[in-house]
Amino acid sequence: MSESLNKNYTRDSIIGLGEESFKKNYYPELLQKITMLEKLQNRNDTLINAMRDILFIYDAKTQIKPFSSTRIESHSLMSPILANAEAMENLKMGAEQALKHASYEITFTVEDKEKLVHLEARFNKTQSDEVIIIVRDISDIVELQKTHSSLLNLDPISKLYNRRWFDSKINEFTKVTAKHMALFILEVTGLQFIKTTLGQIHSEQLIVLAGEIISVFFSENTTVARISFESFAVIIEDISEMETEALAKNFETFMAKHNNSTNTKNVLISYGYAHHSEGIINMETMFVNANSFLHLSTLTQYERAKRFYLKRFLKTIEHKISNREASKECKKVLVNEFSRLLNLTSYKRKKLHQLSRLYDIGEIGLPEHIFQKKESLSEMEWSIVRSHTMIGEKLLTEFPEYKGLANFVLYHHENWDGSGYPYGLFKEAIPLESRIIRIIDSIVAMAHDLPYRKKIACEQLIKELKKGAGK
């Protein structure tokens, strides 16, 4: 008896115990099944260890434990979950729900190395009334959802909140009892003019600039959104009516100071506002009132805006020219000399002086890098440069007092022999004023340094003019 107790039983010896009770031909089959079960167990262990998910089991004793003991060390989140009482309570609650409903899902968070980890747990009841719990790290998905949500609420141009977000805020505040709230609606006056004359890119640059200015000024306790092509909205909480009025006046002062600075990045912004003092907020009414205020202030602003931007364009163009004062003086002298030689009337002389300042206004629509380039321009870049005559003509037709100069600007790069642009006009088909400006422009260009070449000597300049005669 003692001998049998001390015997070390192996799998083969256990199978051998049945020799007296079972037929010997069952042994190979039994051995095969045991081997198969072992293989399946090994496969399951390997599969479990390879999974990114964390597995728990909720047993009949209402205990939650790792599905496999080897997983406790192999998965970095296993220990933080087991050590987190709230997380374990959440898992227990989910398991109890799964026992009632066969399956269940929850999300929860745990701290791991001072980082918040978002987890999803799925519970499935087994036939033996246990619950398999599959826990998955969904932090990347949560971050992706946040990013997606953020993108849905952001304006792609200004990088501020968009109309979708603004409407949600209106719904959030509507019918809420609160005190002291202000709503400002601000408009980039003349933005449509910029888009029509210079194109989408320049209008978007102005939108970005306006958004930056508005965000800087309305920086405290506010949220800023771009709500239409040319409009922004600012919601300000906890602000009295008197403070709102003062803020509006300060904004006017702020904008005047900004636009009167030497900075060429000027923009004209009109505004309207509404204030809620107390009681139930009606954001829609506030929006209508602020818009009405804005509309009144912009009724006479469009023409002012056009002149404002024309002045800004001229200042920007002048800033691109090295020795600009010398260039201006040179043009003035040349206009007077041509007027004298051609016996032009004082009216035409006056128009020529205006034209000498405006003929390259279309360059405002050209990319900045072209002005900075020191190497020769490519053919593509030259085609872009040639477009400035048409841009200039389009700009000046917006102004009654300059409309008569628009054609002269359009044709000021036409050549006598038809080799010019944009239309290749010949001889007298080119207006006299355009021909004069063509020569003046050439002289000024040769007499002053340019990014891609130095000025030429006076003798060489005269040779170049004679060489180009009749062309």
C-alpha positions in Angstrom: 0.0 0.0 0.0 2.8 2.4 1.0 4.6 1.4 -2.2 1.6 2.4 -4.3 1.3 5.8 -2.4 4.9 6.6 -3.0 4.7 5.8 -6.7 5.1 8.8 -9.1 2.2 8.5 -11.5 2.7 9.8 -15.0 0.1 10.3 -17.7 1.1 6.9 -19.3 0.9 5.1 -15.9 -2.6 6.6 -15.2 -3.7 5.4 -18.6 -2.2 2.0 -17.7 -4.5 1.7 -14.6 -7.4 0.9 -16.9 -5.9 -2.2 -18.4 -8.1 -4.5 -16.2 -11.3 -2.5 -17.0 -11.0 -1.3 -20.6 -10.0 -3.0 -23.7 -6.5 -2.4 -24.7 -7.5 -0.9 -28.1 -9.1 2.1 -26.4 -5.7 3.3 -25.1 -4.3 4.7 -28.4 -7.6 6.6 -29.0 -7.6 8.0 -25.4 -3.9 9.0 -25.7 -4.6 10.7 -29.0 -7.5 12.7 -27.5 -5.4 13.8 -24.5 -2.6 14.9 -26.9 -5.1 16.8 -28.9 -6.5 18.5 -25.8 -3.0 19.5 -24.8 -2.4 21.0 -28.3 -5.6 22.9 -28.1 -4.6 24.2 -24.7 -1.2 25.3 -26.0 -2.8 27.0 -28.9 -5.3 28.8 -26.7 -2.5 30.0 -24.4 -0.5 31.2 -27.3 -3.5 33.0 -28.8 -4.3 34.6 -25.5 -0.7 35.8 -25.0 -0.6 37.1 -28.6 -3.8 39.2 -28.1 -3.6 42.9 -27.4 -6.7 42.6 -25.4 -6.8 41.8 -21.7 -8.9 38.8 -20.6 -10.6 38.3 -17.3 -13.0 35.7 -16.0 -15.9 36.3 -13.6 -16.5 33.0 -11.9 -19.4 31.5 -9.8 -17.7 32.8 -6.7 -18.2 36.4 -8.0 -14.5 36.9 -8.3 -12.7 38.6 -11.2 -9.4 37.2 -12.0 -7.1 37.1 -15.1 -8.1 34.5 -17.6 -4.5 33.3 -17.7 -1.9 33.6 -15.0 0.8 34.3 -17.6 -1.0 37.5 -18.7 -0.6 39.3 -15.4 3.0 40.1 -16.3 2.8 40.1 -20.1 0.3 42.9 -20.4 1.3 46.3 -19.0 -2.2 47.4 -18.2 -3.2 44.2 -16.3 -1.7 45.4 -13.0 -3.1 49.0 -13.1 -6.5 47.5 -13.7 -6.3 45.0 -10.8 -4.9 47.7 -8.5 -7.7 50.1 -9.3 -10.7 49.6 -7.0 -13.1 51.7 -9.1 -12.1 49.8 -12.3 -12.6 46.4 -10.7 -16.0 47.6 -9.4 -16.9 48.6 -12.9 -15.9 45.2 -14.2 -17.9 43.4 -11.5 -21.0 45.5 -12.3 -20.6 44.7 -16.0 -20.2 41.0 -15.3 -23.4 41.0 -13.3 -25.3 42.7 -16.1 -23.9 40.1 -18.5 -25.3 37.3 -16.3 -28.7 38.8 -16.7 -28.5 39.8 -20.4 -25.9 37.4 -21.8 -23.7 40.3 -22.9 -22.8 43.8 -21.9 -20.3 46.7 -22.7 -18.8 49.5 -20.7 -16.0 52.1 -21.0 -13.8 53.3 -18.2 -10.4 54.8 -17.5 -7.4 54.0 -15.4 -4.1 55.8 -14.7 -0.9 54.2 -16.0 2.4 56.0 -15.4 0.6 59.3 -14.9 -1.3 58.8 -18.2 -5.0 58.4 -18.5 -5.9 55.3 -20.4 -9.3 54.8 -22.0 -10.6 51.2 -21.9 -13.5 49.3 -23.4 -14.8 46.2 -21.7 -17.0 43.5 -23.3 -18.8 40.9 -21.2 -20.1 37.6 -22.5 -21.8 34.9 -20.5 -20.7 31.3 -20.9 -22.9 28.2 -20.6 -21.3 27.4 -17.2 -22.6 30.8 -15.9 -19.2 32.4 -16.0 -18.5 35.7 -17.7 -15.6 36.2 -20.1 -14.4 39.8 -19.9 -12.4 41.3 -22.8 -10.8 44.6 -22.1 -9.3 46.7 -24.9 -7.2 49.9 -24.9 -9.2 52.4 -27.0 -7.1 55.5 -26.1 -6.1 55.9 -29.8 -9.7 55.7 -30.9 -10.8 58.3 -28.3 -8.0 60.7 -29.4 -9.0 60.2 -33.0 -12.6 60.9 -32.2 -11.5 64.1 -30.3 -9.5 65.2 -33.3 -12.3 64.4 -35.7 -14.8 66.3 -33.4 -12.3 69.2 -33.3 -12.0 69.3 -37.0 -15.7 69.3 -37.4 -15.9 72.4 -35.2 -12.9 74.3 -36.7 -12.9 76.6 -39.7 -10.1 75.4 -42.0 -9.0 78.9 -43.0 -9.0 80.9 -39.8 -8.4 77.9 -37.5 -11.1 79.3 -35.2 -14.4 77.7 -34.3 -16.9 77.5 -37.2 -20.6 78.1 -37.7 -21.5 74.6 -36.7 -19.8 75.2 -33.3 -21.4 78.6 -33.0 -24.9 77.3 -33.6 -24.3 74.6 -31.0 -23.3 77.4 -28.5 -26.5 79.3 -29.4 -28.6 76.3 -28.7 -26.6 75.7 -25.4 -27.3 79.2 -24.1 -30.8 79.7 -25.4 -33.5 79.5 -22.7 -30.9 79.5 -20.0 -31.3 81.9 -17.1 -28.2 84.0 -16.8 -26.8 87.4 -16.2 -24.6 89.6 -18.3 -23.7 88.2 -21.7 -22.6 90.0 -24.9 -22.5 88.9 -28.5 -20.3 90.7 -31.1 -20.7 90.1 -34.8 -17.7 91.4 -36.8 -17.3 91.7 -40.5 -14.3 92.1 -42.7 -15.6 95.0 -44.7 -14.7 94.9 -48.4 -13.7 91.3 -48.4 -15.9 90.5 -51.4 -14.1 93.3 -53.2 -10.7 91.6 -52.5 -12.0 88.3 -53.6 -13.5 89.7 -56.8 -10.4 91.7 -57.8 -7.5 89.7 -56.4 -8.9 86.2 -56.0 -9.6 83.6 -53.3 -6.0 83.3 -52.0 -5.8 87.0 -51.1 -9.3 87.0 -49.5 -8.3 84.0 -47.4 -5.1 85.8 -46.2 -7.3 88.7 -45.1 -9.6 86.3 -43.3 -6.7 84.8 -41.4 -5.4 88.3 -40.5 -8.8 89.4 -39.3 -9.2 86.3 -37.2 -5.8 86.8 -35.6 -6.7 90.5 -34.7 -10.1 89.6 -33.3 -8.7 86.7 -31.2 -5.9 89.0 -29.8 -8.3 91.7 -28.9 -11.1 89.5 -27.5 -8.7 87.3 -25.6 -10.2 87.0 -22.1 -13.3 85.0 -21.2 -14.4 84.8 -24.8 -14.9 82.4 -27.6 -14.4 83.4 -31.2 -15.9 81.8 -34.3 -16.0 82.4 -38.0 -19.6 82.2 -39.0 -19.7 83.1 -42.7 -17.4 84.1 -45.5 -16.7 87.6 -44.1 -18.1 87.4 -40.5 -16.9 86.4 -37.1 -18.8 86.1 -33.8 -17.6 86.6 -30.3 -19.5 85.4 -27.2 -18.5 87.0 -24.0 -19.8 85.8 -20.6 -20.0 87.8 -17.3 -19.8 91.2 -18.9 -22.0 94.2 -18.0 -23.7 96.4 -20.5 -21.4 99.3 -19.6 -18.3 97.1 -20.0 -19.7 95.9 -23.4 -20.0 99.5 -24.6 -16.5 100.3 -23.4 -15.2 97.2 -25.1 -16.7 98.3 -28.4 -15.1 101.7 -28.2 -11.8 100.1 -27.3 -12.0 97.9 -30.3 -12.4 101.0 -32.6 -9.3 102.5 -31.0 -7.4 99.3 -31.3 -8.2 99.0 -35.0 -7.4 102.6 -35.7 -4.0 102.2 -34.1 -3.4 99.0 -35.9 -4.3 100.4 -39.3 -2.4 103.7 -38.8 0.8 101.8 -37.9 3.6 101.4 -40.4 2.5 97.8 -40.7 1.2 97.1 -44.2 -1.1 94.3 -42.9 -4.2 96.4 -42.5 -7.8 95.3 -42.5 -11.1 97.1 -42.1 -13.4 95.4 -39.5 -16.9 96.6 -38.8 -18.9 95.4 -35.8 -22.3 95.1 -34.2 -23.2 93.9 -30.7 -26.0 93.0 -28.4 -26.1 92.6 -24.6 -28.2 90.4 -22.3 -28.6 91.8 -18.8 -30.6 89.1 -16.9 -33.3 86.5 -17.1 -33.8 83.9 -19.8 -31.3 84.3 -22.7 -32.6 84.4 -26.2 -29.5 84.0 -28.3 -31.4 84.2 -31.6 -32.7 87.6 -30.7 -29.2 88.7 -29.6 -27.9 87.6 -32.9 -30.5 89.5 -34.9 -29.9 92.6 -32.8 -26.1 92.4 -33.2 -26.5 91.9 -37.0 -28.8 94.9 -37.3 -26.3 97.0 -35.5 -23.6 95.7 -37.9 -25.8 96.4 -40.9 -26.2 100.0 -40.0 -22.5 100.5 -39.5 -21.7 98.9 -42.9 -24.2 100.7 -45.1 -21.7 103.3 -46.1 -18.6 101.3 -45.5 -18.2 99.5 -48.8 -16.8 102.5 -50.8 -14.7 103.5 -47.8 -13.4 99.9 -47.7 -12.4 99.9 -51.4 -10.4 103.1 -50.9 -8.9 101.8 -47.7 -7.6 98.7 -49.4 -6.4 100.6 -52.5 -4.3 102.8 -50.1 -3.1 99.6 -48.4 -2.2 98.1 -51.8 -0.2 101.1 -52.8 1.7 101.2 -49.6 2.4 97.5 -49.9 3.7 97.9 -53.5 5.9 100.8 -52.4 7.4 98.8 -49.6 8.5 96.2 -52.1 10.6 98.8 -54.0 14.1 99.5 -52.9 15.0 103.2 -53.1 11.2 103.9 -53.4 11.6 107.6 -52.7 14.1 107.9 -55.5 11.8 105.9 -57.8 8.9 108.2 -57.1 10.9 111.3 -57.8 12.3 109.8 -61.0 8.8 109.0 -62.2 7.7 112.5 -61.4 10.5 114.1 -63.3 10.0 111.8 -66.3 6.2 112.5 -66.4 6.9 116.2 -66.5 9.5 115.9 -69.2 7.3 113.7 -71.4 4.4 116.1 -70.9 6.6 119.0 -72.0 8.1 117.2 -75.0 4.7 116.0 -76.2 3.0 119.3 -75.3 0.3 117.5 -73.2 -2.5 119.5 -71.5 -2.4 120.0 -67.8 -5.3 117.6 -67.4 -3.3 114.8 -69.2 -0.3 115.6 -67.2 -2.3 115.2 -64.0 -3.6 111.9 -65.2 -0.1 110.7 -66.1 1.1 111.5 -62.6 -1.8 109.5 -61.2 -1.0 106.7 -63.7 2.7 106.7 -62.7 1.7 105.8 -59.2 -1.0 103.3 -60.1 0.2 101.4 -63.2 1.7 98.5 -61.2 -1.1 98.3 -58.6 -1.9 94.8 -60.0 1.4 93.5 -58.5 -0.5 93.3 -55.2 -2.1 90.1 -56.6 1.3 88.4 -57.3 2.9 85.8 -54.9 5.4 87.3 -52.5 8.3 85.0 -53.5 8.4 86.4 -57.0 9.5 89.8 -55.6 12.1 88.2 -53.4 13.6 85.9 -56.1 17.2 86.8 -57.0 17.5 84.4 -59.9 15.9 84.9 -63.2 12.2 84.1 -63.3 11.0 80.9 -64.9 8.5 80.9 -67.8 5.7 80.0 -65.4 6.7 82.8 -63.0 6.8 85.3 -65.9 3.3 84.2 -67.0 2.2 85.0 -63.4 3.9 88.4 -63.5 2.2 89.3 -66.8 -1.2 88.9 -65.2 -0.6 92.0 -63.1 -1.8 94.3 -65.9 -5.2 92.6 -65.9 -5.4 92.6 -62.1 -4.6 96.3 -62.1 -7.2 97.1 -64.7 -9.8 95.1 -62.7 -9.0 96.9 -59.5 -9.2 100.4 -61.0 -12.5 99.9 -62.7 -14.0 99.6 -59.2 -13.2 103.3 -58.6 -15.0 106.0 -60.6 -12.2 108.5 -60.3 -9.7 105.9 -61.6 -11.8 104.1 -64.1 -10.4 106.2 -67.0 -6.9 105.0 -66.1 -7.8 101.3 -66.1 -7.2 100.7 -69.9 -3.8 102.5 -69.7 -2.8 100.2 -66.9 -4.0 97.2 -68.9 -1.9 98.1 -71.9 1.2 99.5 -70.2 3.3 96.5 -71.2 2.3 96.4 -74.8 5.1 97.1 -77.3 5.2 99.1 -80.5 6.1 96.0 -82.6 3.3 93.9 -81.1 5.6 91.8 -78.9 4.1 93.0 -75.6 1.3 91.7 -73.4 -1.5 91.0 -72.6 -2.9 91.3 -76.1 0.0 92.0 -78.4 -1.3 95.4 -79.6 0.6 97.2 -82.4 1.6 100.8 -82.8 -1.2 103.4 -82.4 -3.5 100.7 -81.2 -1.7 101.2 -77.9 -2.9 104.3 -76.0 -0.4 107.1 -75.8 -0.5 107.1 -72.0 0.3 103.4 -71.9 3.3 104.0 -74.3 4.6 106.8 -72.1 4.3 104.7 -69.0 6.0 101.8 -70.7 9.1 103.9 -71.3 9.0 105.5 -67.9 8.7 102.0 -66.3 11.7 100.7 -68.3 13.9 103.7 -67.4 13.0 103.5 -63.7 13.6 99.7 -63.7 17.0 100.1 -65.3 18.0 103.0 -63.1 17.4 101.2 -59.8 18.5 98.0 -58.2 16.2 95.0 -58.6 16.4 91.7 -56.6 17.7 89.8 -59.6 20.1 92.5 -61.0 21.9 95.8 -60.2 21.0 99.1 -61.8 22.9 100.0 -65.0 25.0 103.1 -65.8 23.4 106.1 -67.5 25.3 105.6 -70.7 24.2 102.0 -70.9 20.6 103.0 -70.1 20.6 105.4 -73.1 21.9 102.6 -75.3 19.2 100.3 -74.2 16.5 102.9 -74.9 17.9 103.5 -78.4 18.1 99.7 -78.9 14.5 99.3 -78.0 13.2 102.2 -80.2 10.6 101.0 -82.6 10.0 97.8 -80.6 
